[in-house]
C-alpha cells in the first residue's frame, strides 16, 4: 500500500525536529492538521477527506477534533510510544538503537586493540564513545551508521597495523584488507581522515606506500627516452613533462644534458617555483614523495653519474621519504636545504612521528641526518618543517640560493 503523502510529511517534520536526538523526548510530537495537509500539497476537499479517513484508520495517532464540528480535525499528535512505528513505516531505525549498536562496535574494537599504536587506538575509541553518547559524531566516524562504522574502524586499523611496501597498488592493498578491490580507491579521503583521527596528523595513503595503478613522473628540464628499436623521444624544450610507468618501462635508457637531478616533495608550490627559476635548464627537476614504481624506473634508467639531490619537508615523514629514496636509488641521494627550523610556536610530535623517529635514527642510510633528527627528539618539536615556508629560490640556477 502506498504511504499517504500527509504521513510522509509528518515523518519529515518529525525527523527534522527529533530524528537526530539520542535521548527520548518528554512530550508527544504534534502538528496542526490543516498546515500539515498544506505542506503535503493536499488541497482539494476530496483529498483532504481521504487523508482524514486514513488518519483515523491508522490507529497510532491521536486526532484532536473541533469542539462542535466533530468531523473537522484540528491537530494530529504522535504519541511517544508510536515513534518507533513511524520510523519503521519509512524503513528507519530509532536513534537509540543506532547509538547502542555503534557503542557496541566501538567497545569491540577498543577491546581488540592495535599492535603498533595501542595507546592512540585506545584514546581514539574513548573519544568516539564520549562523543557518541552525547549525540556527536567525530569525522569520519558516524554513530548513525553502525555497519559503516564497523567497516571503517576495521579498515583504518588494518591499514595502520602494518608497514606497506612502497609502490603497493592501492587495489591490491584493498584486497589484502579483505575489501572489494575498489573500496580503498573510492573512499580514499574517508580512510585518510580516519588515519588522521588515529595518528593526530594528516596521513595520505600514498605516504603509507600505496599507489594508483599507473603512476607517472612529472619533470622540468631536458630529458630524452631511448628505446630498444633505436628510436628516441626528446622532451627538451617542454615546460612540463609527464612520463607514465608504461613508457618508462618500455625505454632502455634515459639521457639528459642536465648537470644534476633535483627531486622535490611539494608538487603544487615548491616544484613550480624551482621549475620557473630553472632558466638555463641545467637542472632536471622532478617531483616525488614516496617513490612510486614510475619514479623508481626513472631513477634506474638515468645515467648513474648524474648527482641526485632531494628537497623535502623536515618533519619525520619528510626524512622518511628521503630514506625511501635512498633505499631504491642506484646512486647516492643528497639532502637539499633540509635543516631543522624553529617555528614561531612549538608543534608537538604526533604518534606517527614518535613511531618513525627511532627507526630513522637507527638506520645508517640517514647517518648524515641524525643531528637534525636529534634536534626534533630533544625539543619534541616538528619545527617549521614545510618546505613551502622557505619560499621561492633566491636566485636562478643551481644552487638556487639554497
BAVOKE-210772 format. One line per field, with one value per residue (C-alpha): residue number from 1; chain; x, y, z. Coordinates in Angstrom, 2 decimals, padded with zeros to 5 digits. Layout:
N
k: c(NUM/...)
c: c(A/...)
u: c(X/...)
v: c(Y/...)
w: c(Z/...)
END
This chain:
402
k: c(1/2/3/4/5/6/7/8/9/10/11/12/13/14/15/16/17/18/19/20/21/22/23/24/25/26/27/28/29/30/31/32/33/34/35/36/37/38/39/40/41/42/43/44/45/46/47/48/49/50/51/52/53/54/55/56/57/58/59/60/61/62/63/64/65/66/67/68/69/70/71/72/73/74/75/76/77/78/79/80/81/82/83/84/85/86/87/88/89/90/91/92/93/94/95/96/97/98/99/100/101/102/103/104/105/106/107/108/109/110/111/112/113/114/115/116/117/118/119/120/121/122/123/124/125/126/127/128/129/130/131/132/133/134/135/136/137/138/139/140/141/142/143/144/145/146/147/148/149/150/151/152/153/154/155/156/157/158/159/160/161/162/163/164/165/166/167/168/169/170/171/172/173/174/175/176/177/178/179/180/181/182/183/184/185/186/187/188/189/190/191/192/193/194/195/196/197/198/199/200/201/202/203/204/205/206/207/208/209/210/211/212/213/214/215/216/217/218/219/220/221/222/223/224/225/226/227/228/229/230/231/232/233/234/235/236/237/238/239/240/241/242/243/244/245/246/247/248/249/250/251/252/253/254/255/256/257/258/259/260/261/262/263/264/265/266/267/268/269/270/271/272/273/274/275/276/277/278/279/280/281/282/283/284/285/286/287/288/289/290/291/292/293/294/295/296/297/298/299/300/301/302/303/304/305/306/307/308/309/310/311/312/313/314/315/316/317/318/319/320/321/322/323/324/325/326/327/328/329/330/331/332/333/334/335/336/337/338/339/340/341/342/343/344/345/346/347/348/349/350/351/352/353/354/355/356/357/358/359/360/361/362/363/364/365/366/367/368/369/370/371/372/373/374/375/376/377/378/379/380/381/382/383/384/385/386/387/388/389/390/391/392/393/394/395/396/397/398/399/400/401/402)
c: c(A/A/A/A/A/A/A/A/A/A/A/A/A/A/A/A/A/A/A/A/A/A/A/A/A/A/A/A/A/A/A/A/A/A/A/A/A/A/A/A/A/A/A/A/A/A/A/A/A/A/A/A/A/A/A/A/A/A/A/A/A/A/A/A/A/A/A/A/A/A/A/A/A/A/A/A/A/A/A/A/A/A/A/A/A/A/A/A/A/A/A/A/A/A/A/A/A/A/A/A/A/A/A/A/A/A/A/A/A/A/A/A/A/A/A/A/A/A/A/A/A/A/A/A/A/A/A/A/A/A/A/A/A/A/A/A/A/A/A/A/A/A/A/A/A/A/A/A/A/A/A/A/A/A/A/A/A/A/A/A/A/A/A/A/A/A/A/A/A/A/A/A/A/A/A/A/A/A/A/A/A/A/A/A/A/A/A/A/A/A/A/A/A/A/A/A/A/A/A/A/A/A/A/A/A/A/A/A/A/A/A/A/A/A/A/A/A/A/A/A/A/A/A/A/A/A/A/A/A/A/A/A/A/A/A/A/A/A/A/A/A/A/A/A/A/A/A/A/A/A/A/A/A/A/A/A/A/A/A/A/A/A/A/A/A/A/A/A/A/A/A/A/A/A/A/A/A/A/A/A/A/A/A/A/A/A/A/A/A/A/A/A/A/A/A/A/A/A/A/A/A/A/A/A/A/A/A/A/A/A/A/A/A/A/A/A/A/A/A/A/A/A/A/A/A/A/A/A/A/A/A/A/A/A/A/A/A/A/A/A/A/A/A/A/A/A/A/A/A/A/A/A/A/A/A/A/A/A/A/A/A/A/A/A/A/A/A/A/A/A/A/A/A/A/A/A/A/A/A/A/A/A/A/A/A/A/A/A/A/A/A/A/A/A/A/A/A/A/A/A/A/A)
u: c(000.00/001.28/002.29/-000.04/001.69/000.47/002.11/005.34/005.23/004.58/007.62/009.76/008.84/009.29/012.69/013.86/012.81/013.71/015.29/018.86/018.25/019.79/017.70/013.98/011.59/009.43/006.41/004.45/005.03/002.04/001.17/-001.70/-003.69/-004.55/-000.93/000.30/-002.04/-000.93/002.76/001.98/000.30/-003.17/-005.53/-008.73/-011.71/-011.80/-008.12/-008.45/-011.41/-009.39/-006.46/-008.83/-010.11/-006.54/-005.50/-008.48/-007.82/-004.08/-004.67/-001.26/-002.13/-004.24/-006.59/-007.91/-011.26/-013.18/-015.22/-018.53/-017.87/-016.51/-015.85/-013.04/-009.54/-007.59/-004.35/-002.64/-000.39/002.20/002.42/005.88/005.04/004.22/007.52/009.11/006.08/006.56/010.28/009.58/006.99/009.83/012.43/014.41/015.86/015.38/018.32/018.59/019.07/021.65/023.57/023.56/024.78/027.56/028.72/028.93/031.08/033.44/033.70/034.53/037.36/038.63/038.98/040.64/043.41/046.20/049.69/051.53/049.53/047.92/047.54/046.44/043.88/042.53/042.33/040.50/037.94/037.46/036.92/034.43/032.50/032.42/031.20/028.61/026.85/026.00/024.89/028.04/030.00/033.73/034.51/034.67/033.15/029.37/027.27/024.18/025.63/026.88/027.85/029.74/031.44/032.48/033.97/035.79/037.31/038.38/039.95/041.76/043.06/044.40/045.87/047.88/048.71/051.40/054.16/053.30/055.95/056.48/054.65/051.94/049.00/046.03/043.66/045.94/046.03/042.24/042.03/044.62/042.41/039.51/037.69/036.44/039.36/037.98/036.91/040.13/040.26/036.63/036.75/040.34/039.59/037.41/040.14/042.74/040.51/040.23/044.02/044.40/041.92/044.03/047.51/046.82/048.30/047.24/048.08/047.75/047.51/050.50/052.53/051.88/053.38/050.12/049.93/047.35/047.60/049.51/051.87/053.91/056.86/056.44/059.55/061.01/064.24/065.97/065.20/065.29/063.92/065.82/064.00/065.37/064.50/066.75/064.02/064.36/061.73/063.18/061.21/063.71/062.04/058.78/057.80/056.11/056.64/054.61/056.02/053.99/055.23/054.41/056.68/059.44/059.28/059.45/062.51/066.00/067.73/067.20/069.68/069.84/072.08/071.32/074.17/072.18/068.75/066.74/063.68/061.15/058.46/055.91/054.42/051.84/054.11/057.82/058.24/056.58/058.78/062.02/060.95/060.35/063.82/065.49/066.01/069.22/067.71/070.94/068.92/066.50/063.76/061.30/058.54/058.14/057.20/057.45/058.99/056.36/057.09/057.38/059.94/061.99/062.05/063.10/065.98/067.23/067.47/069.11/072.92/074.48/076.90/074.10/074.17/070.82/069.66/066.31/064.40/061.70/059.93/061.94/059.37/059.91/057.71/059.86/063.04/061.36/060.75/064.48/065.22/062.92/064.56/067.98/066.78/065.65/068.07/071.13/073.07/073.64/070.86/071.96/069.59/069.00/068.01/066.73/067.65/065.56/063.91/062.23/058.76/057.01/055.20/056.21/054.44/054.22/055.15/052.33/052.09/053.21/056.29/057.17/056.89/059.16/061.94/063.64/063.70/065.10/067.82/068.73/069.37/072.88/071.28/070.34/073.57/074.10/070.65/070.96/071.85/068.66/066.57/068.07/067.03/063.45/063.67/065.31/062.81/059.82/059.00/058.34/059.53/058.77/059.01/057.09/059.37/056.85/057.60/061.12/059.54/060.81/064.52/066.61/068.40/068.08/070.18/071.99/072.18/069.15/070.43/070.00)
v: c(000.00/003.42/005.61/008.63/011.90/013.56/010.76/011.19/014.91/014.17/011.88/014.52/017.15/014.74/013.62/017.23/018.05/014.86/012.32/013.14/013.00/010.22/010.98/010.35/013.32/014.07/015.31/013.92/015.39/017.40/019.32/021.48/019.26/021.95/023.14/019.56/018.92/022.16/021.23/017.84/019.51/018.16/020.95/019.52/018.73/015.17/014.52/016.15/013.88/010.85/011.96/012.31/008.75/007.45/009.23/007.83/004.30/004.10/003.70/005.08/008.78/010.91/013.23/016.37/017.37/020.63/021.13/021.34/020.17/016.73/015.88/018.51/017.54/020.38/018.66/015.34/014.01/011.26/009.66/008.84/005.14/005.43/006.99/003.59/002.70/005.86/005.17/001.61/002.85/004.58/001.87/003.63/002.63/004.52/006.72/004.95/001.63/003.07/004.61/001.41/-000.59/001.90/001.93/-001.86/-001.58/000.90/-001.29/-004.30/-002.50/-000.93/-004.40/-005.67/-003.08/-002.13/-003.64/-000.53/002.27/000.75/003.95/006.06/003.44/003.29/007.09/007.29/004.69/006.50/009.81/008.18/006.75/010.12/011.92/009.32/009.23/012.92/012.55/013.85/012.16/012.57/012.76/010.38/008.11/008.47/006.72/006.81/004.12/001.26/-001.09/001.63/002.48/-001.16/-001.34/001.98/001.10/-002.26/-000.67/002.08/-000.46/-002.81/-000.02/001.34/-002.02/-002.91/-001.40/-001.48/-002.00/001.26/001.05/-001.34/-000.96/000.51/-002.08/-004.92/-003.43/-003.24/-006.96/-007.75/-005.95/-008.22/-005.47/-005.14/-004.14/-000.63/000.25/002.00/003.89/005.04/006.01/007.20/010.51/008.79/006.31/009.09/011.08/008.04/007.62/011.30/010.86/007.98/009.45/013.13/014.29/014.24/010.83/010.12/006.59/007.33/008.12/004.53/003.37/002.80/003.97/004.05/001.62/003.72/006.18/008.77/011.10/014.87/016.68/020.02/020.12/018.29/014.58/012.04/008.47/005.84/002.69/-000.75/-000.28/002.76/005.39/008.44/010.64/014.02/016.14/019.01/022.40/021.38/023.29/020.42/016.73/013.73/010.28/007.18/003.94/002.17/004.40/004.30/000.51/000.36/002.56/001.12/004.26/007.92/010.63/014.26/017.26/018.43/018.54/017.11/015.84/017.69/015.88/017.98/016.71/019.51/019.44/022.23/025.07/024.35/022.29/025.07/027.75/025.91/024.97/028.67/029.51/026.80/029.21/027.69/024.18/022.85/021.03/018.17/018.80/016.06/015.93/012.95/011.99/008.27/006.70/005.22/002.42/005.10/007.10/004.00/003.09/006.65/006.55/003.21/004.36/007.73/007.87/006.58/009.51/012.09/013.63/013.44/015.92/015.77/018.71/017.68/018.63/018.31/016.55/012.81/011.92/014.14/012.39/009.03/009.97/010.71/007.33/005.51/007.31/006.23/002.65/002.37/004.68/003.19/006.42/008.50/010.95/014.11/016.25/019.82/022.66/020.12/021.72/021.97/025.37/026.50/027.91/030.76/028.16/024.65/021.95/018.78/015.43/013.18/009.46/008.75/010.96/009.14/005.80/006.92/008.71/005.66/003.88/006.93/007.36/003.67/003.41/004.08/005.41/008.60/008.98/012.45/013.50/012.24/015.69/017.15/014.26/014.53/018.19/017.09/014.45/016.79/019.59/017.31/019.79/019.29/022.84/024.93/021.80/022.55/023.39/025.90/028.28/028.77/030.49/030.56/030.20/033.32/033.02/031.34/028.25/025.94/026.13/028.47/030.47/027.44)
w: c(000.00/-000.93/002.01/002.31/001.46/004.66/006.71/004.76/005.56/009.23/009.26/007.52/010.09/012.99/011.70/011.25/014.80/016.66/014.34/015.42/019.13/021.18/024.26/024.06/024.05/027.06/025.10/022.18/018.73/017.47/014.31/013.06/010.69/008.12/007.96/007.63/004.68/003.03/003.43/001.87/-001.10/-000.25/-001.20/-002.73/-000.48/-001.76/-000.98/002.45/003.26/002.17/004.38/007.37/006.87/006.59/009.79/011.69/010.42/011.20/014.95/016.00/016.02/018.34/016.49/018.14/016.60/016.56/019.71/017.88/014.33/015.14/011.53/011.44/012.59/014.23/015.31/014.85/017.62/017.51/020.97/022.25/022.13/018.41/017.32/016.65/014.49/012.41/011.96/010.82/008.33/006.47/006.83/009.55/012.90/016.14/017.15/020.49/018.69/016.27/019.14/021.16/018.15/017.42/021.03/020.88/017.74/019.41/022.51/020.34/018.52/021.71/023.21/020.03/020.40/018.00/017.77/016.52/018.15/021.25/023.30/020.31/019.34/022.89/023.05/019.73/020.81/024.11/022.30/019.95/022.85/024.67/021.57/020.61/023.98/023.63/020.03/018.31/015.57/015.04/011.33/009.56/012.23/012.42/015.07/012.84/010.56/012.78/009.95/008.08/011.37/011.77/008.25/008.66/012.04/010.67/007.58/009.49/011.98/009.32/007.20/010.12/011.70/009.14/007.02/003.34/000.71/-001.23/-004.53/-003.33/-005.67/-003.87/-005.31/-004.23/-000.73/-000.70/-001.46/001.23/003.73/002.77/000.87/-002.67/-004.90/-005.47/-001.90/-000.83/-004.09/-003.94/-000.26/-000.07/001.66/004.25/005.17/005.21/007.55/009.82/009.86/010.72/013.59/014.92/014.43/015.06/011.76/008.08/006.61/002.89/001.56/-000.64/002.49/003.54/000.24/-001.66/-005.27/-008.04/-010.92/-013.45/-011.80/-013.67/-013.23/-013.53/-014.71/-015.75/-017.73/-020.56/-020.79/-023.61/-023.71/-025.72/-026.89/-027.84/-031.53/-031.70/-031.62/-029.38/-027.76/-026.81/-024.31/-024.27/-024.59/-022.95/-019.84/-018.01/-018.77/-017.57/-018.33/-017.42/-015.88/-019.14/-021.24/-018.64/-018.62/-022.44/-022.79/-022.41/-021.13/-020.26/-021.17/-020.12/-020.69/-017.16/-014.64/-011.75/-010.66/-008.00/-006.65/-004.75/-002.37/-002.74/-006.24/-006.11/-004.96/-004.50/-007.66/-009.69/-008.10/-008.78/-012.30/-013.01/-011.69/-013.77/-016.66/-018.00/-017.76/-016.28/-013.63/-014.19/-011.63/-010.66/-008.09/-005.81/-002.30/-001.56/-004.67/-006.95/-009.44/-012.12/-010.16/-009.33/-013.02/-013.80/-011.31/-012.60/-016.22/-015.68/-016.03/-012.81/-012.74/-012.51/-008.98/-007.19/-004.54/-002.72/-001.24/001.23/004.43/007.64/009.82/010.44/007.44/005.21/006.36/005.82/002.18/001.80/003.39/000.96/-001.98/-000.77/-000.37/-004.00/-005.82/-007.56/-006.83/-003.66/-002.80/-001.03/001.01/-000.18/002.20/004.74/008.06/011.23/011.53/014.74/014.20/015.96/018.04/019.04/017.03/019.19/017.73/016.59/017.44/013.89/014.39/017.59/015.80/012.94/014.84/016.46/013.09/011.31/013.93/013.79/010.05/008.67/005.50/007.39/009.35/007.87/009.12/012.70/014.03/012.56/013.85/017.33/017.49/016.83/019.56/022.06/021.54/020.92/018.19/014.48/013.86/010.78/008.65/005.45/002.55/001.16/004.05/002.67/-000.32/-003.89/-004.66/-004.12/-007.46/-010.83/-011.42/-009.07/-006.08/-006.24/-003.28/-001.04)
END
